[in-house]
Amino acid sequence: MSESAGLTSSEYIHHHLTNLVSGHGFWSFDVDTVITSALLGILVFGFMAKVAAKATSGVPGRVQAAVEILLEMVQTQVRDTFHGESGIVGPLALTIFVWVFALNTMDLLPVDLVPLIMGSAGVEHWKVVPTTDPNQTFAMSLTVFFLIIFYNIKVKKASGFAHEVFTVPFGAKMAPFNFLFRLIEDLAKPVSLALRLFGNMYAGEMVFILIALLPPYLQWVLGAPWAIFHILIITLQAFIFMILTIIYLSMAHESHG
């Protein structure tokens, strides 16, 4: 594409890493990220709902068996990691893993495929991998952060949560230091969740873009092995986001006072 469109290497990279933005400043949002994420969510969870509606108690078909294996994997992680009582953690963990995995898999599409399709429709920019957008990863991590705060207050009550914040780990006399350490600890959770997912997926997308700049014969030689290896990365990143969410919610259900 860089040669046919008359773009230099830097222009080609910039073109593929630029979002379609609507609005200005704080009130702007990335249209491609929102639409791609929503469509993938509807597609994936609509498919799973359809499988669940047709599920039978007898010998399952291949699709039902695959969904059941996925569900059992998530339930096992929840049972082994989550030590509280909440019916939402299992469905939340399943939603996170499936959705993040679906968003990540868009990185396996040919680099120029979607931009060419959208370009033919008159759309200048369209980043097809939502998890390479920090706005997307931070939005998901902030949702987890608010759930952490919610369950801390729900399980420990406001007084118990405040007591824990100001007395752990150094006792009531060191309340300002306890609060400072707790603030850093809690803020580090969404930041680490967001940056880990964004950083790994952005780096992977950058490698695909750089491979696309190579001559065609080298694209096949290097692209295929990287795509196969990247399947592990996209799966691992979805799993890490899920398991850390379970751990953080489990910590919110535990008293450290």
HUKANOR-V389227 format. One record per pair of residues at least 24 apart in sequence whose ideal C-beta (glycine too) atoms are under 10 Angstrom apart, sorted by the first residue. I is the first residue (numbers start at 1). J is the second residue. D is the distance in whole Angstrom. If there is no record, write none. Layout:
# HUKANOR-V389227
I,J,D + I,J,D
This chain:
# HUKANOR-V389227
1,111,8 + 1,112,5 + 1,115,7 + 1,116,7 + 1,119,9 + 1,212,7 + 1,213,9 + 2,112,9 + 2,209,10 + 2,212,8 + 2,213,6 + 3,213,10 + 4,112,10 + 4,116,10 + 5,112,10 + 5,115,10 + 5,116,9 + 5,119,9 + 7,213,10 + 9,209,10 + 9,210,9 + 9,213,6 + 12,111,9 + 12,112,9 + 12,209,7 + 12,210,10 + 12,212,8 + 12,213,6 + 13,206,8 + 13,209,6 + 13,210,8 + 13,212,10 + 13,213,8 + 14,125,10 + 15,115,7 + 15,119,10 + 15,124,8 + 15,125,7 + 15,127,10 + 15,209,9 + 16,111,6 + 16,112,8 + 16,114,10 + 16,115,7 + 16,125,9 + 16,126,9 + 16,127,7 + 16,128,9 + 16,129,10 + 16,132,10 + 16,205,8 + 16,206,9 + 16,208,9 + 16,209,5 + 16,212,8 + 17,125,9 + 17,127,7 + 17,132,8 + 17,133,10 + 17,202,8 + 17,205,8 + 17,206,8 + 17,209,7 + 18,124,8 + 18,125,5 + 18,126,9 + 18,127,7 + 19,125,6 + 19,126,8 + 19,127,5 + 19,130,10 + 19,132,9 + 19,133,6 + 19,135,8 + 19,136,10 + 20,118,8 + 20,123,6 + 20,124,7 + 20,125,5 + 20,126,6 + 20,127,8 + 21,125,8 + 28,135,9 + 29,135,7 + 30,125,10 + 30,127,8 + 30,130,9 + 30,133,6 + 30,134,10 + 30,135,6 + 30,136,8 + 31,123,9 + 31,125,9 + 31,126,9 + 31,127,10 + 32,114,9 + 32,118,8 + 32,123,8 + 32,125,7 + 32,126,5 + 32,127,5 + 32,128,7 + 32,129,10 + 32,130,8 + 32,133,8 + 33,103,9 + 33,126,10 + 33,127,7 + 33,128,10 + 33,129,9 + 33,130,5 + 33,131,9 + 33,132,9 + 33,133,5 + 33,134,10 + 33,135,6 + 33,136,5 + 33,137,10 + 33,139,9 + 34,130,8 + 34,133,10 + 34,135,9 + 34,136,8 + 34,139,10 + 35,126,9 + 35,130,9 + 36,102,10 + 36,103,8 + 36,106,7 + 36,114,9 + 36,126,8 + 36,127,8 + 36,128,6 + 36,129,8 + 36,130,5 + 36,133,9 + 36,136,9 + 37,99,8 + 37,102,9 + 37,103,6 + 37,106,10 + 37,130,5 + 37,131,9 + 37,133,9 + 37,136,6 + 37,139,9 + 37,140,9 + 38,130,10 + 39,102,10 + 40,98,10 + 40,99,7 + 40,101,10 + 40,102,5 + 40,103,6 + 40,105,9 + 40,106,7 + 40,130,8 + 41,95,9 + 41,98,9 + 41,99,6 + 41,102,8 + 41,103,9 + 43,102,8 + 44,95,10 + 44,98,6 + 44,99,7 + 44,101,9 + 44,102,5 + 44,103,10 + 44,105,10 + 45,94,10 + 45,95,8 + 45,98,7 + 45,99,8 + 45,102,9 + 47,98,10 + 48,94,9 + 48,95,10 + 48,98,7 + 67,98,10 + 70,94,8 + 70,97,8 + 70,98,7 + 70,101,10 + 71,98,10 + 73,97,8 + 73,239,9 + 73,242,10 + 74,98,9 + 74,239,10 + 74,242,7 + 74,243,10 + 74,246,9 + 77,239,8 + 77,242,7 + 77,243,6 + 77,246,6 + 77,247,10 + 78,242,9 + 78,243,10 + 78,246,6 + 78,249,10 + 78,250,9 + 80,243,10 + 80,246,9 + 81,242,10 + 81,243,7 + 81,244,10 + 81,245,10 + 81,246,5 + 81,247,6 + 81,249,9 + 81,250,6 + 82,245,10 + 82,246,5 + 82,247,8 + 82,249,7 + 82,250,5 + 82,251,10 + 82,253,8 + 83,247,10 + 83,249,10 + 83,250,5 + 83,251,9 + 83,253,7 + 83,254,7 + 84,151,8 + 84,155,7 + 84,249,7 + 84,250,6 + 84,251,9 + 84,252,8 + 84,253,3 + 84,254,7 + 85,155,9 + 85,253,7 + 86,147,10 + 86,151,7 + 86,154,9 + 86,155,9 + 86,249,7 + 86,250,9 + 86,252,9 + 86,253,7 + 88,147,8 + 88,151,9 + 88,249,9 + 89,147,9 + 89,151,9 + 89,245,8 + 89,246,6 + 89,249,6 + 89,250,8 + 89,253,9 + 90,246,9 + 92,143,10 + 92,144,9 + 92,147,8 + 92,242,9 + 92,245,7 + 92,246,8 + 92,249,8 + 93,241,10 + 93,242,5 + 93,243,8 + 93,245,7 + 93,246,6 + 93,249,9 + 94,242,8 + 95,242,9 + 95,245,10 + 96,140,8 + 96,143,9 + 96,144,8 + 96,238,8 + 96,239,10 + 96,241,6 + 96,242,5 + 96,243,9 + 96,244,10 + 96,245,6 + 96,246,9 + 97,235,9 + 97,238,5 + 97,239,7 + 97,240,10 + 97,241,8 + 97,242,4 + 97,243,9 + 97,245,9 + 98,238,8 + 98,242,9 + 99,130,10 + 99,131,10 + 99,140,8 + 99,238,8 + 99,241,10 + 99,242,10 + 100,130,9 + 100,131,7 + 100,136,10 + 100,137,9 + 100,140,8 + 100,197,7 + 100,201,10 + 100,234,9 + 100,235,10 + 100,237,7 + 100,238,4 + 100,239,9 + 100,240,9 + 100,241,5 + 100,242,7 + 101,131,10 + 101,234,7 + 101,235,6 + 101,236,10 + 101,237,8 + 101,238,4 + 101,239,8 + 101,241,9 + 101,242,9 + 102,130,9 + 102,131,10 + 102,234,10 + 102,238,9 + 103,128,10 + 103,129,7 + 103,130,5 + 103,131,5 + 103,132,9 + 103,133,10 + 103,136,7 + 103,137,9 + 103,140,9 + 103,197,9 + 103,201,8 + 103,234,9 + 103,237,10 + 103,238,8 + 104,129,7 + 104,130,9 + 104,131,6 + 104,132,9 + 104,197,8 + 104,200,9 + 104,201,6 + 104,204,9 + 104,230,9 + 104,231,9 + 104,233,8 + 104,234,4 + 104,235,8 + 104,236,10 + 104,237,6 + 104,238,6 + 104,241,10 + 105,129,9 + 105,131,10 + 105,230,10 + 105,231,8 + 105,234,6 + 105,235,9 + 105,238,9 + 106,130,7 + 106,131,8 + 106,132,9 + 106,201,9 + 106,205,9 + 106,234,9 + 107,131,8 + 107,132,8 + 107,201,6 + 107,202,10 + 107,204,6 + 107,205,6 + 107,207,10 + 107,208,7 + 107,227,9 + 107,230,6 + 107,231,10 + 107,233,9 + 107,234,6 + 108,204,10 + 108,208,9 + 108,227,6 + 108,228,10 + 108,230,7 + 108,231,7 + 108,234,8 + 109,208,9 + 109,227,10 + 110,208,9 + 110,212,8 + 110,219,10 + 110,223,9 + 110,227,10 + 111,205,8 + 111,208,5 + 111,209,6 + 111,210,10 + 111,211,8 + 111,212,4 + 111,213,9 + 111,219,9 + 111,223,9 + 112,209,10 + 112,212,7 + 127,205,8 + 128,205,9 + 129,201,6 + 129,202,9 + 129,204,8 + 129,205,6 + 129,208,9 + 129,234,10 + 130,201,9 + 131,194,10 + 131,197,6 + 131,198,7 + 131,200,9 + 131,201,4 + 131,202,8 + 131,204,10 + 131,205,9 + 131,234,9 + 131,237,8 + 131,238,9 + 131,241,9 + 132,197,9 + 132,198,7 + 132,199,10 + 132,200,10 + 132,201,5 + 132,202,5 + 132,203,9 + 132,204,8 + 132,205,5 + 132,206,9 + 133,198,8 + 133,201,9 + 133,202,9 + 134,194,7 + 134,195,8 + 134,197,9 + 134,198,5 + 134,199,9 + 134,202,8 + 135,194,9 + 135,198,9 + 136,194,9 + 136,197,9 + 136,198,8 + 136,201,10 + 137,190,10 + 137,193,7 + 137,194,4 + 137,195,7 + 137,196,8 + 137,197,5 + 137,198,4 + 137,199,9 + 137,201,8 + 137,202,9 + 137,237,10 + 137,241,9 + 138,190,7 + 138,191,8 + 138,193,9 + 138,194,4 + 138,195,9 + 138,197,10 + 138,198,8 + 139,190,10 + 139,194,8 + 140,190,9 + 140,193,7 + 140,194,7 + 140,197,8 + 140,241,8 + 140,245,9 + 141,189,8 + 141,190,4 + 141,191,7 + 141,192,8 + 141,193,4 + 141,194,4 + 141,195,9 + 141,196,9 + 141,197,8 + 141,198,9 + 141,241,8 + 141,244,9 + 141,245,9 + 141,248,10 + 142,190,6 + 142,191,10 + 142,193,9 + 142,194,8 + 143,190,9 + 143,193,10 + 143,245,9 + 144,189,7 + 144,190,6 + 144,193,6 + 144,194,9 + 144,241,9 + 144,244,8 + 144,245,5 + 144,248,6 + 144,249,8 + 145,186,7 + 145,187,8 + 145,189,6 + 145,190,4 + 145,191,9 + 145,193,8 + 145,194,10 + 145,248,8 + 146,190,9 + 147,245,8 + 147,248,8 + 147,249,6 + 147,252,8 + 148,186,7 + 148,189,7 + 148,190,9 + 148,245,9 + 148,248,5 + 148,249,7 + 148,251,8 + 148,252,5 + 148,253,10 + 149,186,8 + 149,252,8 + 150,249,10 + 150,252,8 + 151,248,9 + 151,249,6 + 151,250,9 + 151,251,9 + 151,252,4 + 151,253,6 + 152,186,9 + 152,249,10 + 152,251,9 + 152,252,5 + 152,253,8 + 152,254,10 + 152,255,10 + 153,252,9 + 154,252,9 + 154,253,9 + 155,252,7 + 155,253,5 + 155,254,8 + 155,255,8 + 156,252,9 + 156,253,9 + 156,254,9 + 156,255,6 + 156,256,9 + 156,257,8 + 160,255,7 + 160,257,7 + 161,252,9 + 161,255,10 + 161,257,9 + 163,255,9 + 163,257,6 + 164,254,10 + 164,255,7 + 164,256,6 + 164,257,5 + 165,256,10 + 165,257,10 + 166,257,10 + 167,256,9 + 167,257,6 + 168,255,9 + 168,256,5 + 168,257,6 + 169,256,8 + 182,256,10 + 185,251,10 + 186,248,9 + 186,251,10 + 186,252,10 + 189,244,8 + 189,245,9 + 189,247,9 + 189,248,6 + 189,251,9 + 190,248,9 + 192,244,8 + 193,240,9 + 193,241,6 + 193,244,6 + 193,245,8 + 193,248,8 + 194,241,9 + 196,237,7 + 196,240,7 + 196,241,8 + 196,244,8 + 197,237,5 + 197,238,9 + 197,240,8 + 197,241,6 + 197,244,10 + 198,237,10 + 199,237,10 + 200,230,10 + 200,233,6 + 200,234,9 + 200,236,8 + 200,237,5 + 200,240,9 + 201,230,10 + 201,233,8 + 201,234,8 + 201,237,7 + 203,233,9 + 204,229,9 + 204,230,5 + 204,233,6 + 204,234,8 + 204,237,9 + 205,230,9
